[in-house]
Amino acid sequence: MSGNVEPVSAHRITSVQRRCGRAAGASIPARLLLVALLVGSGGALADHAPDHRASSAAPESGFNPLSILQQLTGNSVNEFLDPEVAYVLTTEARDADTLVARFDIADGYYLYRDKFNFTVSDASGVVLGSTQLPDGKIKDDAYFGRMEVYYHGVEAVLLMQRATTGAVPLTLEVGYQGCADAGLCYPPMTKSVALTLPAAPAQRQGLTIGPG
């Protein structure tokens, strides 16, 4: 998936300006969530997120969602980490039946437990069976209410169901969403990672994929 920023049309700018005008009377968290979504739709927080500063130049109309965020918070937008820095994903094939997705989370940032989504594709004879996630911390979130979240880090264990004993290349897609305690909620993000599930022991014959 490319990280190219789509050009912003005059119609889109006008529509966004109207939405920001309606949000003026909303709570600060609601307005910050709106701005974060606008930034994400412009490519600044897209998949494989390019640096905020690389996409912060205002269109010719003068509309700049990053400057709106600064006005609402009184903070420089550069005080918020790029999502690639706030949430660092590493993955591995732990064994012939298990994948692991691990997030290191920067201080002052968190991820929502129920916003995780894992899918496996391009895999011959292998499907995702179940996902194991630890319990999180209960938080009265300004954006979504009472939520279970993770601070500092979290590890998801993905159990595979397979119908073959050979090594299997596959693509793991990881969907997630998080926020900063200082007042910015990032839009949902997805990363795709190429992995290879190791060969299963030779004695495992006649494997079948059970119901998912």
N, C-alpha and C positions, 0 to 999 in steps of 0.2 A: 504494500500500500504506500503510495507516494505521500510526501508531506507538503505538496504544493498548496499554496494559499489561493482560494478562489477569489476572483475579482469581485468587488462589492458594487452591485448595481445601484443606481439612484433610487429605484423603487424600494430595494432592500433597506437602504439607509433611511428613507422616509418612514418605512414601517417600523424599523428599530427605534427611531426617534420617538414615534408615537408610543411605543411600548415603554420606553424609558420615562416619558412624560407621565404615563399612567402610574408608573411605579414610584413616582416622587412621594406619594402619600403613604407608601407601604413602609413596613418595618425595614430597618437597616439590613438584617439578614436576608429578607426577601429580595431587596434591591441588589445585594451583593451576589446572590445566586443568579439573578437575571443577567448581571454584567458578566459573570463567569461563563454563562451559557453563550452569551454573545461573542465573547472572546474565543470560546471554543469553536463556534460555528464559522468564525473567520479564519480558522486554521492555527491560531496561536497555541491552542491546547489540544490539537488533533492528535490522532494516533502517532506514535513516535515523536511526540511533541517537540516542535522546533522552539528555539529560545524565545521567550516573551519579547525581548527587546528587538529581535530580528523582525517581528511583525507589528511593532507598535506605532509605525508611521501612520498618521491619520489620512483617510481618503481625501479627495479634493473637496468634498463637501464640508470638511472640518470635523466630521463625527469621528470620535475615537473612544471606543469602550474602555480602554485602559485609563484614559484621562478621567472618565466618569468614575471609575473605581477609586482613583486617587482622591477625587473630590468628596466621595461618600465616606471614605475612611480617614482622610487626612494623612494617609501614609503613601509613600512611593510604592508603585506596583512592583518595583524591583525588590521590595522587602519580602515578597512572597516567592517561594522557591518554584522553579520549573518542576512540573510533575515528575519528570524523569529523575530529578534529584530528590524530591520529597518521598517518592515511592520507587525504590530500586528493586526490580524483579530479577531473580535468578531461578533457573529451572534445572532439573536433572532427572535422568532415568535411574531410579534407585536400584531396581532389579527388574527381572523379566515381566513383572506384573504391576509395577508401581512407578508413577511419575510424582515428582515433588515440585511445587511452585512456592517460592519463598519471597516475601517482601521484607526489606529493611525500610523502616519508616522513620523519617526525620523527626527530631524533637518538635513538639507543637503541632504535629500533623497526625491524622488518623484515617483509617479505612473502615468502611461499613461492612459488616459481616454479610448482610443479606444482599449486597450489591455485587458480590462475586459471581462470576459465571465462567464455567470451564467447558470447552468443547474440543473434541479430537476429530480431525479430518485427514484425508489423504492417507488413511491407514488401512492396509489390506488385512482383513481378518481380525481387527482389533477395535473394540468400542470401549467407551468410558463406562465403568460400572458404577462406582460410588465415589463421593468426595467426603473427606474427613477434615473438618475444621475445628479448632479448639474454641472453647467458650471465650467470648470477648467481655469487654467492660460495658456495663449499662450506662448510657449517656443520655441526658435530656438535651437533644440536639436542637439547635436553633432553626435548622432547615426542615428536618423530617420528624421531629418529636422524639419520643423515647426509642432509642436505637442501641443495638449492640455493635461496638466498635473495637478496633485494634489500635493500640499505640505501640511504638517502638519496633514491632515486627510481628509477622505471622507466617505460619507454614501450612500449606494445604497439601494433603496426601491424596493422590488420585489413584484409585484401584482400577486396573484394566481387566477387561474380559477378552480373551483371545481364542481364536480357532486355529492357530498355527504356532509351531514351535520355533520358527525361524526369526531372525532379527527383523524388525519392522520399522521403517522410517515413517514418521508421522508429523503432523502439524498440530501443536497445542495452541488454542486461542484462550487467552485469559482476559476476562472483562472485570473491571473494578471501578470504584468511585471513592473519593476521599475529600476531606476538607482540612482547613487550617483553623486552629483555635483562634487565631487573630481575626478571622472573619471572611474567609474566601472559601467557597465550595466549588471544586473543579467539576466539570461535566464528566459523564461516564467515559471511560477510556478502555481500549482493547489493544492487546499486544498479541502478535502471532510469533511462535517460536518453533523452529525445526528441531526435532529430537529423533533419536532412534531407540526403540525399545529393544533391549538385548534379547538374544535367543533364549528360549526356555530350555530347561534340562531335557535331554534326549528321551528320557523315559516317559515324558508327558505326551502321550499319543491320544488321538481321538478327542481332542478338546472341542468343545462347542461353545458358542456364544449364547449365554442364557438371556432371559428377558431383561431389558434395561430398566 
